[in-house]
Amino acid sequence: MNKVVNWGHWVVAAFFAAWGLGYLLSAIVGFPILFRRHPNDVTYYVVSDAFFWIVPLLCARGIFKWHSWARTLSIVLSLVFAVAMAVLLFMDFRSGVKASFYFAPTIMTAIAWSVLIWFYLPAVRAEYLRRSQSA
């Protein structure tokens, strides 16, 4: 197996795991504030926020196990993230923010598009097809 495919598989799975764990951690840390501000709507906020950490964690596990459904879901999630980061970067450029603030959105945009491009590499597609075929 190609090193780009093998090592990229670990890097992309780690990216989605970090994404999901980051949202999970922010949900856990924000729970006391949520409970004080919206005591009657806690279930709604917990369930709606769960989408933001469950889906990336599922993608990370699926990519780690080479599941074909994870590739499709991860492509959709990566595309949404890449477009959102590109829009954020564009809005930062247009708003006249100091150049020192461009660093984080620029890096996040590059990472998002790199992950998306990795899924479309011919060797990666071939590996997912090879693993999805039954023996």
Secondary structure, 3 states (H helix, E strand, C coil): CCHHHHHHHHHHHHHHHHHHHHHHHHHHHHHHHHHHHCCCCHHHHHHHHHHHHHHHHHHHHHHHCCCHHHHHHHHHHHHHHHHHHHHHHHHHHHHCCCHHHHHHHHHHHHHHHHHHHHHCCHHHHHHHHHHHCCC
